[in-house]
Amino acid sequence: MAAWCSSGLSIQFPHPLPGLSLSSKPPSPNEVSKKLFFHSNHDPNLLNLSSGLAGKAYAGVRCETVHPLVGSSSKFCSKQFSTRIDGNYGYPVLYSASSVGKHCQFMLFPSNSPKEALGLSTKLLSATFRGKVIRVCATSTETLPLFINKEPKYINVLVVGSTGYIGKFVVRALVQRGYNVIAIARENSGIRGKTSKEKTLEELKGAKVCFSDVTNLPELEKSIENLGISIDAAVSCLASRNGGVKDSWKIDYEATKNSLLASKRFGASHFVLLSAICVQKPFLEFQRAKLKFEAKLQKEAEGGGLTYSIVRPTAFFKSLGGQVEIVKDGKPYVMFGDGKLCACKPISEEDLASFIVDCISSKDKINKVLPIGGPGKALTPLEQGEMLFRILGQEPKFLKVPIGLMDFVISVLEFLVRIFPSLEDAAEFGRIGRYYAAESMLVWDPKTGKYDEDSTPSYGKDTLEEFFEKVIREGMVGQELGEQTIF
């Protein structure tokens, strides 16, 4: 959102207006008052439009009002008036600028383009208004979150999935950067609910921990309401605990949707979603659930008042570390086929958390789907195994499993599901293993029908080799795969 000001500081409009263009007919005050109101925030130099709307460019002028404020500072004065410039009516909005000790009237003039808005704002400079003109702005239609120009210490960020593998690192990164963090957690969290309430509070130190249930929307909303604070941005690190069919839809779609609705209700204007790069080729239930929510989030943003960043990471270090200790003990490295069926650009939890936090206030990440990998070239399982043996100083020893074996097991399970529906998740787990054994975690190019390493962005500084070295020294403490274990 670009802004031009004739004097003073900028008043910025994060969202354009719906269906308003140059007109010779004055707007209905009642219609306008239902859609707009202004409020002062922690930064006394910036006034934000508090409800997001979609439309065109506009220009505006702020002046002192002659009318007393009626009701609360977030409501309109009933004695609104219209001002016309060259036949174009302004939309009056009354707000309390408590930071300067005055009640002010803002006149908003819709325009058909940013260039036209700039020209109109120049005309506004010489216009005669009641009161003293304080500043004039022309804005473009670029949409940004309401808080985009605030310092982190004035931004409240809600995190759901805060006790998960990535969620804990996201909370830590947010706290380190100075954001006010509200972490939603279960009282018994972690793998199979074994983490106590006290342990959760210790792990999320620096955040305000709110114990609630993201699968229950009324309870979640009540928990946030009881905090007595507004939300600026929300980050979802929710993911199915095991990839099962029902759990995928319950968490990856329903619970994430609940988090979106609850955060919006309490003021969130930006939503950062941790998705997955594998949703590009959706063969699994959790992928379909994630894709459905991505579409839901983008649809919500079209209505205004909300922006988003959808983060699609490649493989995590943790998912590639499961064989380190068994290889260290002299056993072979297991891979499917020739070990070249797939590749990935793995990323560490710290680097991924840092990228997710960047999405809160980085303008170039607003309303974007963001595939992201770690530094360096893409690595096949064969290359990962060779790296591990090299670090250990051992002669490479591989166990090559035919991919057809997995296809056979899956076909048997799918047959049995018809007789024993309770085996539904077992069949899905087989499909998950098959998918990761053969599909690369890189950007998919639909034109070539291939995965593209060069199109997969790199981020961060941590390397897989450094991770292997650490696991060899310290083991997989804190990196447990839990319910997602394949090997």
N, C-alpha and C positions, 0 to 999 in steps of 0.2 A: 504494500500500500504506500504509494508515493504521496507526499504532501508538500504543498508550496504555501508559504505564509508571507504575508506582507510585512508583518511586524510581530514582535513578541514570540511566544512559544506556540508550537503546533497543537491544534486540537485534531486528533486523528480519528477516522471512522473505520473500524475494522471490517465493516460489512456494508455493502451497497443497499439500496432501497428497492422494494418490490414494485415493479410496474410504474414507476414515477418518471415522467419525461417532461420536457418543456411543454407548458400548457397555459392557455389563457383563462382557464377556469380554476378558481381557488379550491384547495383541497378541503375535505370535511374535517374539522378539528377532531371530531369524535373518532373518525377513521384513523387519523394520524396518531391520536393519543393512545390507541390500543396497540400500536406497533412500536412506538419509540419512547424511551425516556433516558435521561442522562444522569450520571452520578459521578461524584468526585471519589477518587480512590486514594491509596496510600501515597501516590506521587501527586503532590498538589499542582504540578505543572502539566498534568495530562488528564484530560477528560475522555472517557471511553463511552462509546455506544454500547449499552448493556444488553441489547437483544439483537441477534444477527438476522439480517435480511438480505435478499438477493435482488440485484437490479443493475442500474447504470451508474454513471459518474455524477458528481454533484459538487456544488460550491456552497460555502456558508459563511456567516458572519456572526460574531458574538457581541452583544451589547448589553448594558445595564438595563434592567426592566423598570417600568414605572409601576408595575403591579406587585402587590404583596404576594408572598408565597402562600398558597392555600393547601392545607393538608401536609403530608410528609414530603420530605425533600425528593422522593422518588416519583412523585405524582405531578400531573399537569395542573397549572393554574386554569380555572374555568374561564378566565377573561383573556383568552388568546386572541391575537390579531394577526392578519395577513399583511405582508408587505410585497409589493410587486415591482420588479425591475424589468423594463422592456417587455411588459406583458407576461412575465413569468412570476408566478406567485411563490413566495417563500413559505416553508412549513415551520410554524413557530413551535419551539420547545422551551419550556421553562424548567430550570433546575437550580439547585442551591449550590453555589460555589463557596462552600464554607471555608475553603482554604484561603480565600481572599476576602471573606467576610461580606459577600454581596450575593444578592439574588440576581440571576442573569437570564436573559432571553437569547436563544440561539435561533437564527433564521436559516433554514436549509433550503437551497435552491437546486433542484434536480436538473441535470443536464444530459445531453445525448452522447457525450464523449469526454474523456479527460481533457482534451485540448479545448473544447467548448467550455468546460467547467473552469479552466484557467482563465479564459477570456471573460467569463461571467464574473469571476472573483475580482478581476481588475475593475470592472464596472461597479462592483459593490464598494470599492474603496471610496468612490465619489458619491455614493448614495447617502441620502439623509435618513437616519434612523432616530428613534426615540432613545436618547441616551448616548453615551460615548462608545464609538466603535473600538473594540479592544484588539481584535485580530481577525484575519481573513484567511481561509484555506481553500485550496482546490485539491481534490483527491482523485485517484484513479480507482478502478474497480478491483484491484488486487485484494484478495481476502487474507487477513492475518488474524491470529488470536488476539483477544482483547488485551492480554497482559504482555504482549510481545516486547514492549519497551520498558517494562519494569525490571528492577534488579531482582535476582533470585530470592532475596530475603523477604520480598513482598509477594511472592508467588506460592500459592498452596497447591501441592501436587498430591493427588490421590493415587495410590498404587494398589492394584489388586493382583493376587498371585505373588504377594510379597515374600512368602516363605518358600517359594519354589527355587529351583536351581539357579535361574537367571534373576528372579525377582529379588532375592537377597542382595545381589550385587548391584541391582538398579537402585534399591533403597540406599545402599551405602554410598553410591556415586552421587545421588541426589543430595544427601546430607552433606557430603564433602564439598559440593558446589554451593551450598548455602540455601537450598530450597527448604520451604516448610513442607515436610513430608507426612502424609497421613497414610499409614500402612494398614490395609485390611487383611486380617488373618483369622484362621480358625483357632479355637482354643487348643485343639490337639492337631498340630500341623505336621508337616514333613512327611517322609516316607512312611506309608501305612499309619499315619496319625500318631507317630511315636514321640514327636517333639512336644514337650510340655509348654504350658502358658509361660512359665518363668523363663524357660530356655528361649522361647520366641521373643520375649521382651529383650533378652540379652542380645540375640542375633540382630534385632532391628533397632539397636541403640541409636539414639539421635532422632528417631521418627516418633510421631505420635501414633501408637498402635491402637487400632480399633478392632476388637474381636467381633466378628459377624459372620454371616453365611451368604456368600455371593449367589448361591442357588435359590435364595429366597428374597425376592425383590422387596416386599414390604419390610422385612427385617433389616435388609441392607440400608434402605432409605431411612428407617427409624434410627439406626445406629449412626449414620452420618448426621442426621438432624440433631441428635443428642450432643454432637461435638460443638454445635453452635458456631460453626465457621463456614465460609463459602469455599467452593472449589474453583480453581483457575484451570487446571489441566489434570487429565487422568492418564495413567499408564497401565495397560493390561498385560501382565505376564502370565495370564492363566493358560493352562494347557491340561489336556486330559492326563490323568495320573497313569493310565496304562494303555491308552489307545483303543480300548474296547469300544464296541459299537454304541452302546447306550451312554457310556461315560463321555465319549467324544462329543455327542450332541448336548449332553448335560452341561459340560464345562466349556468346550470350545465355541459353542454357539449360545446356549441359553444363559449360562452364568456370565459370559462376556457381554451379552446384550443387556442383562440386568445392570452390569457395571456402567455401561454407556448411559442407560436411562437414568440411573441414580446420580451419576456425576453431572449429567446435563441439568437435572432438576435443581442441583445445588450450585449451578453457575459455571460449570466447566465449558470452556470455549475451544478446547483442543483435546484430542484423544489420540494417544500413541498406542498402537497395537503391535504386540510381538506376535507375528505370524510365523510362517516357515516357507522356505524357498521351494519346497516340494509340492506346494499347492498348484504349481504350474501345470502339473500332470496329475490330476486328482483321481486316483484309483482306490483310495482308502477313505474310511468314514471320517477320520479326524481331519483329513484334507478337505473333504466336502463341507464339513461343519465350519472350518476356518474360512473357506471361500464364501460361504453363505453369510457369515458375519462381516467379512470384508465388504461385500456388496451392500449389506445393511448400513454399515458405517458410511460408505460413500454416498448412499442415498440420503442419509440424515444430513450430511454436509451440504447437499444440493439445496436444501431448504434454508440455508443460512444459519448463522449463530454457532456454527461448529466447523472446525477444521480438523484434519487428521494427518497422521503419518503412519503408514503401514510398513513395518520392518520385517523383511523376509531373510533371515540369516541362513547361512549354509550350516554344515555340521559343527557341533560344539566339540571342544577338546575332550570333554568327558565321554562322549559317545565313541571316541576312538581310543580310549585308554583302557578298555576292559581287558585287553590281552597282555598288557605290559608285565604284570606280575607272573602270569603263567609262562610267558616266554623267558622271563628272568630265571624261572625255575628249570629251564632246559626243555620245555615243551615246544612243539611247533607252532608257528603263526598260522591261524586258520583264515583262509580266504576262499571266495567262490570263483569258479572258473579259473582263468589264468591270472586273476588279480588285476585285470585291466578293464573290467566291465564298467567301472564307474570311477569318478574322481570327485574331489571336493576341495574347497579352500577353507579349512577349518579356522574357527575364530574362538578366542578365549572368552571366558565369562566376563572378565574385567573390560576387555575391549568392546564386547557387545553391549554391556551396560553403559559404557561411555557413549557409544553411538546412540543408544536409545535416549539418553539424557540430552544429547545434542538436539534431538528432534523436538524438544520442548520449545526452544527459543531460536532455532536456526531457520531463517526465512526460506532458505533453499530446500528445506525438507518438508515444507507445508503442502498438504494435499498431494502427497507423492506416495507411490509404492516403491519401497527402497530395498532391493536385494543387496545383501552385504556379506562379504567374506573376510577372512583374515589376510595378513600380509603374505606375499610370496606366491609361487606357482601352485596350480592345482595338483593334488597328489592322489594317485591311485592306491588301492589297498596294498598292491605289490610294493610300491615306493614307500609306503608307511612302514611296512614290515622290514624292508631293507634298512630303513633309517633306524628302526629299533634295534636290529641286530648289530648295526654299526656302532651305536652308542654303547651297547652291552659288550662289544668286542667279541661277539660270537659268530660262528659260521651260520649263514642263513639256513633255516629249516622250515619249509612250508607244508601245510596240509591243504591241498586243493580239493574243495568240495564241488562236485558237479551241480550246476544250477538246476538241472533237471530233477535232482533229488528233492529239492524244495517244491518244485512243481507237483511232484508225485504226492508228497505229504499234504500239500494244500488241497489237491483234488480229493484225497481220501477224507480230509476233514470236512470239506464242503458237502460231500455225500452224506457223511454222518450227521451233519447239522439238520438235514431233512428229517432224520429220525429222532435225533436228540437236539432240540433247539438250544439247550443249555451250552452246547459246544460252539455257539456262534462266535464268542470272543476268541476261542482257541483258533478257529479258522482265520479270523481277522489278524491275530498275532502272526500266523504263518504268512499271510499276505504282506504284513508290515516287514517281516524279515526278508522276504523275497524282493520287495520294492527297494530296500536299502542295499541289497546285495547287487542290484543291477542298474539302478538309476543314479546318475550323478547329481550332486547337490551344487549345481551351477545354473546360470541363467539359460533357459531353454529358448532357442530361436525357432519359432514356428515356420519361418520361411525356409530354413535349411533342414529342419527336422533333426537338429543336433543341439547338444549342450555347448555353450560357448564360454570358455574360460576367460577370454579377453573382455567379454561383456559383463563379467561378474566383478563388481567393484571390490577393492581391497581396503581394509581399515585396520588401524591399530599397529602394535609393535610386537605382541607376543607371538612366538612361533611354536609349531607343534613339536619341534625338536627340543625346545626348552621345556615344554610340558612333559615330554617323555622322560627327560633327565630328572625333573622334579619328582615324578611318580616313582622312578627307580630309587631315588633317595628316601622319599617320605611315604610311599604307598598311595593308595587312592582315598585316604582319609578326607572327608568333605566332598568327595567326588563320586559317592556311591550311586550306582545306576538304579537300585531299588526295583520298582515294578516295571521299569523299562529295559531290564537286562535281556539281551539276546544270547550272548555267549556266557 
